[in-house]
């Protein structure tokens, strides 16, 4: 009897020392932040084994797969998260990002629409929806979203850059030049912006002098795409 009691006590101690779902989730998130995505997923799966309806575990599991560029598995995890909690913008936003990476722009926009409806105070939603609209060549709608993102924070060179793309698609080179100038003012080492500014100045305005100066700057920053233009037009 004494030996049985000891065994029971040992089993009880092992069970009582088992980490809780919250502890496992925290450990997984720590691995996620450290870039240890496979290890993070192992912890999230342990949470799900204990609680298959754990929204947070499915959501961050999707994030880990997203960071690994395994977008189909990422989508599957986010879909489960959405099914568990349709009131949180996060899973819709994250699933939209996975669709965006797969260039499934219409699906991405649907999810961004849900996300913005649930929390309209998230400027990243508008920027990413703008990228999806840009992918669909819906330039005017993309411009609306880029402006919403810039209203929240005007010091975002990448938003200005993609706004310039939308403006060019919308046949407004002068406004595009203004946006590209904003990019360069915020990020003086953005070779892509110098390149786009240079070719826009040359092709839309016939301004070879300034255009070549910007193309040469792009080339000096390592943006080698500019070499073809500089060789042909800037000798």
N, C-alpha and C positions, 0 to 999 in steps of 0.2 A: 504493500500500500504506500509505503514511504517513497519508493522509487517511482511509482505512478504519479504521485503528487509533484515530485521534482520535474518529471517530464511535462506535466501540465503547466507548471510554473514557467518552464523554459519556453514552451510554445506560446504562452500568454505574453511573455516578454518580447518574443520575436514579432508577434502580431502588433503589440502596442508600440514597437519601435518602427513599424512600417511607415514610410513617409506618406503624408496626406496628399490628396490631389493638388492642393494649393502649393505645398512645398515642391512637388514634382514640377508643377507649372512654372514656378519661380526659377527653379534650377534650369529648366529647358529654355526659358527666356534669357537667362544669363549666358547659356551656350549660344543662343541665337545672336545676341549682341556681340559675342566674341567671334562670330563667323564660323562657328562649329555647327553647321546646319544639320548634318546627319545625326550628330549626338543630340542636338535639340529635338529632332523628330522622335528619337527614341524615348525621350522624356515625355513628349506630348502624347505619344502612343500609350505610355503607361498611365497617363491621366485618363485617356479615353477608355482604357481597359477597366478602370475603376468607375468611370462616369461617362458613358457614351454620349450623354446630352450636354457635355461641357462646351459651351459656345466658345469660350476663350481658347481652349486647347485646339479646337478645329481651326479657328481663325489664325492663330500663330503658327500652326502646322502648315497652313497655306502660305504664310509669309516665308517660312523656311524653304519650302519647295520653290517659291517664286525667286528667292535669292539664289537658288541653285539653277535657275532657268529651266526648271522642270514644270512648265506651265500647265500641262494637262493635269498633273497631280495636284498642282496648286489650285486649279479650278475646282477639282473634285472636293478638296477640303473646304474651300470657300462656299461652295454650293451647300455643303452640309451645315456650315455656320449660318448661312442665310436661312435655311430651313428651321434652324433652332431658335433664331432670334431675328425676326424680320423688322424689328424696331430700331436696330443699330445700323448706323450709316457705314460702319467700318467694314463689314463683310461685303456689302455692295460695292463700296469704293475699291476694296482690294480685288474683288472678282473683276471689276471693270478694268483694273490695271493689268490683270492677267489676259483678259480679252484684248486689251490694247497691244500688249506684247505680241500676241498671236495675229495682230492686224485684223481682228474681228471687230471692226469699228462700230458697227451698228449695235452689237451686243454690249460693247463697252459703254456706249452712250446711254442705253437703257439703264444700265446699272448706275452710271453717274447721275442720271435723272432721279433715281430712287434715293441715292445718297444725298443729293442736294436738297431733296424734299424733306428728308429726315433731319438734316443739319445744314442749313444754308450758310453757316458761318465758317465753312472750311474752304479756304481759297484754293487748296490743292485740287479739289474736285473740279473747279472751273478750269484750271490750267490743263488738267489731264483730259477733261472733256473737250477742251479746245484742240488738243492734239488729235483726238479721235475725229473731230469735225474737219480738221486740216487734212487728215488721211482720206476723208471722203470728199475732199475738195469743196466743202461747204464753208467757203471763206468768210462770208459775212457773219455767220453764226459763230465761227471760231473766233473772230475779232471781238464779239460781244464777251465771250468767256475769257479771253486773254485780258481784256480791259477790266473785267471783274477781279481777276487775280492780281492785276497791277494796282487796282484801287486799294486792295488790302496791304500790298507792299510794292511800291514802285521801283525798289532797288533789286530787281531780279533780271539779270542780263539774259537768261535763257528764255524768259517769257517775252521780253522785248524782241529777241531773235526770232522766235516762232511767230510773233505778231507780224514781224517784217515779212516772213514767208507768206502769211495770209494776205497781207497787203499787196504783195507782188502778184499773188494768185488772183486778187481782186482788181488788178490793173491800176494800182495806185503807187507808182514808183516813188513819187515825192514823199509820201507818208512813210513808205518803206525805208527810204534814206534817213528820215528823221529817227525812226525806230532803231536802225542799225547804228546811227550815231550815239543813241542812248546806250546801246550795248557796249560800244567801245569806251564810252565815258565811264561805264561801270566796271569793265573788264578789258584792260588795255592789252591783254595777251590773247584775245579771242581771234585766232587766225581765220576762222570760218566767217566771222562778222566782217573783218577787213576784206576778205575775198568777195563776199556777197555785195558789200558796199561798192567795191571797185567795179565789179561787172555791171552793177545797176547804174552807176554814174556814167559808165562808158556806153552801155547799150541803150539806156533810156534818155540820157541827156547829151550824149556825145562829148562828155567831159573826160577827155583822154588823160590830161595832166593829173587831175586829182585821182581818177580811176587807177592809173598806173601806180601812183604813190601808195594807194591802199593795197593794190595787188602785190607790190613788192614787200610791203609790210607783212602781209599774210604769208608770203614765201619765207621771209626772214624768221617768222614765228614757227616755221616747220609745216605750214599748210601747203603741201606740195602740189595740190590740185591747181594752185594759182600759176604754176610754172608754164603751163600751156598758153595761158592768156598773156603772161608777161613776155614769153618768147615771141609770140605772134604780133602783139600790139604795142609793146613797150620798149622796143630797141631804139 
